[in-house]
Amino acid sequence: MESIKARISGQGVDSSVEFTVEEAISQYQGTKPWRELSESEVAQALKDYAQSLYARQNGMAGGNLDVRLEGGTLSGVPQKDI
């Protein structure tokens, strides 16, 4: 299970959210199937999901926030340990 940590900053915000790639895929509602997305489209979809997750968790719209993707704390942890 691969996890993503998204650092979110801008407009007085310095925060992060963490989620699994599987979670992002399950919430994806784009016009193309996930498997047909290019690498840059996948990165943008993950950033969009991170902004929406941040907005839900904090009760506010994401606005023009900068999102940087990193490996999450669950990356590299064997499935049996989760």
Secondary structure, 3 states (H helix, E strand, C coil): CCEEEEEEEECCEEEEEEEEHHHHHHHCCCCCCHHHCCHHHHHHHHHHHHHHHHHHHHCCCCCCCEEEEEECCCCCCCHHHC
